[in-house]
Amino acid sequence: MTASPNRKLREEGQRWIDKIKAAEKLEKDWLDDAAKAVRAYTNEEKAENDEKALGSRYDFNILFANVETIVPAVINSPPVPDIRRRFNDPDPAARIVADIMERAISVQIDDSRLQVEMEAGAQDSFLAGRGIVRLKFKSDIVGGEPTDQDLRDADADTDEGPDNGRSSEEIGATMFNDGLAETAASDDPVPLGFGSNGIGGNGGPPLETVENERICFEAVSWKDYRHGPAKRWEDRQWDAFRFVIPKEDEEESFDSNLIRSQFDEGEKNTWSKSDGDICGWEIWCKKTRKVKFVSDDGVMLKTIDDPLGLKNFFPIPTPMQPIELTGRLKPVNPFSIYRKLADQLDTITKRIDVLTKAMKVRGWYAGEAADLKSVLQLEDNEFAPIDNGELWSKSQGGIAAAIAFWPIEKFITALQELYADRDQTKQAIYEITGISDIVRGASAASETATAQNIKSQWGSLRIQKMQRMMERCARDLFVMMSEIIPKLFSLNTLEEMTGIPLLPNPQDTPDQQKLKLDVINLLRRPLASYYRIDVESDSTIRADLTRQKQEVSQFLQGASAYFAAVAPLVQQGALPADAAVEIFSSTSRMFNLGKSVEDTLEKMVTDARAKAEQARNQPQGQPGAQEPSPEQAETAIKVKQAQQDEERRAAEFQTRMERETAKAGVDSQKAQRELAIKVLEEELKRLEVEAKQLDVQMKKIDLASKAGAIIQPQSQEMA
């Protein structure tokens, strides 16, 4: 007796297909506009010479130019993760966790080509209106069922002592599991990656080995994504992704038993004999936290539990949509905003092409065909004789009066007007899209440098908004990766990937063992709550080198002037050293100096605070705190005066240099550098002489002090 087909599964699958069709119906207008934009972008429609091809094939493809201009402007380099503790408390384990996550994410970015997929998502967002980048976790399983010999060896190893013949990594894994069991609640399971590393319960060899754990990125086409109805992205209940699987991969990709349980005998035969690809939808249901695979005809292909364990469940960040409306998730196709102007621009271009083809040198001539026809066929710098030349020369007007040319002057005037009209239409499109001429690298010779800088600053405001959209997408991906890596990556993989030791070693000291245990305990926590996960400034775009050099030059000049101003105050005690460093550090944050410089500044502040605290806690009577001698005080005053004189001379030198440069009208940077080098060489020579003089004075004072110390005891003995 054959079992009856499971109709409930078919009904459930059909309900999901109906939901997907309803979601597609809600976004049908946008999907149609996006399809038109793609056809216009690729120009794949049949070419026509009349205006019937408007909207499908463009002679002047402004859409292609805009997309290819804006995509490199918003993403042209891979994002760089910047993971730091939310509060910079002294915690070695927390610092190590930050380094582990930053290195692990950087490896995934480099190996899985995140930049390529983000560029594809950016192209979809500016071409169709929505760009999506998806995360996938993949790992390779090596090994299988143990053989009889493996089982006999495992039984023999059980009697060999407490270590059971295990390696140091296996011993460390067991020790860490014991430590985690002590710190975790009794019902808190050890997450994948922090368990027994596949070691059997008897301490024998692993049955299966997980290798090559990795996170992959995939740009999902705008045509292959649907979502549940909602007003905000975090409120949607399901996402659906289109898939196409070859029929021969059915056994590997889906649950064959589940599929056949929904068919009767006739349907099973039909399904088995079908050789077409299996098409359907991968549905992520947030309510049940399950992933369901459903074919287009409503057959449930497979159901799995939450595979990633993300807080927000879905494997994608918030989609990239350049045009968004509050309370509405439906995107807007950017090309639909200026399609009418693009059609007008294409109409003008087609008319220019028609007039250019019609504007030929043609005309009429009087007389026999053999007289002047040969002349019209001559090449450049070629002459031919004319019969009856005397007759032509005596006639009124000569040969010029016998030939009438096609009036091309009218064509030239019309073409000039069309070219001007086309430029105005292009400018109107640039005003709508926000792609100014300075972004395209275009400029007028009459514009000053200040005018170009103003255009660059204000003309790129909308592009800066789109750049922040890409950075937000990268940041969301990093947050999701920080959840996946601790849960699904093994300790071996993390150790090999980051180069930071995590597995315990028999040679570890108790402090090292405790530190590693603290690190693993921190990795089990939700990192986004304790760490600030961000994208390093300007990492997704290669900033202009000239602007970077100017910012660095301004920072160095400002730092030099600041320290020259506060150094006397610190020496006189009017300004504490830690306060001066704190002011400098807070001011430096206005510059994009990079993470390494910011870390160095933070270390400067920490060291200055520690020294100030140590000086305040040092007893007054402690050796080394005695009052300086009069000679030392006098020398210190001279040194301070010399420093102040040097600062004054430096300021005079700067003023003199600027005055000399202005008088000479030196415009070349090379001439300025040579002049500065010569003056600096003179100043360095003079400073060397003064330094030698001060050194001699210091030696004299030191000798006088020693001599006084020798004479004083002798005078006391004589007394």
C-alpha angles and dihedrals in degrees: 000000000000120000117250115249118264101250094177091067091050090049091049091049091049091051090056092049089051090051091051091049090049091051089049091051091053091055097036094114092053093044090053092049091048091051091052090049092052091050090049091047094052097036089215095147120104111277118245132181098220134065093269089092094061113130094018108053123023127198087198102040101198091163092060091047093050096047093046089050100047100042095063089043093060102034124018103134134040116269116253118220119234110193119175138159111269090229117031096227117155101264118143094193092052091050091051091050090052090051092047094052094044092051094043092051091046090054091051091049093052097042099042098044098237092174092059092051093045090051089052090049090049091051091052092047095052095037103040102013102251132066125188131187117190132202124223129182116215134178136170119234114211123189134025143201115355120249124234090259090054090053092048090049090049091052091049092050090055091071098047098090139274094313093050091206094295124153124248091259091053092047089050092048091054092047091051092048089054091049092048091049090055094050098040128073118264092250095042107105121215107252124240109278093035099061132089094307090239094303113153120243091253093055093252128135120303117269093213132015125211112217137175098019109188146156116236128199126215130183107223115214116242088239093058101055133082130168140192121266116273142131095233129037094237090056098058114112102207145018127202129201124194118238137182116196125182114246092239090061093057096105092049098043105037143032105265094189091053091050095050092046088070096054136074119222095275093049091048091056092047091049093047094049093048110105099183125109118275108245126186148107134292103217123198109200112197095192095060094025090227133127116225127193112208128178122226091260093053102263114148104231102177142342124204135175123251102305099192105032094220121170092235091036097217118106094224134069121232105303118255109249117167091198115046134169124204113255094013129092096186108108129225121232107237092212092059088064093067104016093116090055090047089053090049091049091050092048090054091048092050091051090049088053092049093049092045091054092047094048099092132143102254135146151139133267135194125234135036120345092239093056103069105004091084090053093056090055096055121118126228115304092006126128135194133193121252123218117234092016092166090057092052092046094052095047119097110269095007122226092331089064091052095058126066118192129211107261102250093162089085090053092052092052092048092048092052091054092047093051091050091048090050092053091051091050091050090051091051090053091050090052091053096045096040093233101135124193091254090061089054091049093248121137142159122246091229094059119102124227090251092054091050091049090052091050090048093051099044099029092059099051094103091045089052088056089054090047089055088051090057091046090051090052091050091048092052089050090052091051090051091048090051087058096045100045098059092043103044106024119085123230090248091056093047092048094050092042098049103027090230114127112241106153113084119249128206088236092058117116119233089257091053092048091050091048092052091048090051090050093053092046089053091049089058092060125084099271095199089067095054102030135054107232113194145144117261112252116275092353094130092054129045101236118223109276093217091054091047092051091049092051092048091047091050091048094051093046091048092047091051092049092045096052091044089055099044099038094081090046092053092047092050091048094241092119124033114236094232090053091051092051091046092053091048093049094050091048092049091059089075088071124072096237099153133248097285093056092045090052090050091051091050089052090051090053092047093049092047091051091048093050092047091050091048091050092050092050095046112107116243094231094052115121112264093038097085120129115269119251120255090253091053091047090050091049091049090051090051091049090049091049090049090052091049090048089050091051090049091049090048090054090047089048091052092049092046091048092051091047093049091047092050092048094048092044092226108182099166117094090211091059091049092052093049091049092048092048093052094049092045091051089055091048091049092052091051091047091051090055092049091047091053090049092051090048090054091049091050091051091049091051091047092050091047090051092051092046091051091050090053096045094048097061090045092053090049091053092050090051 
